[in-house]
Amino acid sequence: MDKQRKAEGISIYPNPATSIVNVNIGSANLIKTSAAVYNTDGRLIQNILITGNQQQINLQQFAKGRYVIKFADGSVQSFIKK
């Protein structure tokens, strides 16, 4: 991924996570947009639709490791699946 910028006002918890990660969206500008989850190899793992201020991502099918969520505005956040 090219130039990445830290997502302002977005929080991800728990981090590290085991089965579900919660994404709190601080900006209404991101609601009704999509975000993409990538592994450390840059491979797209899942696309998600941001439908509200809080979004859950089910990690049951994710392998252990670090992931990056890239939001529609270009900002990124990372989390760890343990």
Summary of the structure (lengths in Angstrom):
residues: 82
radius of gyration: 11.6
end to end distance: 23.1
largest distance: 31.0
contacts: 225
relative contact order: 0.34
helix: 4%
strand: 54%
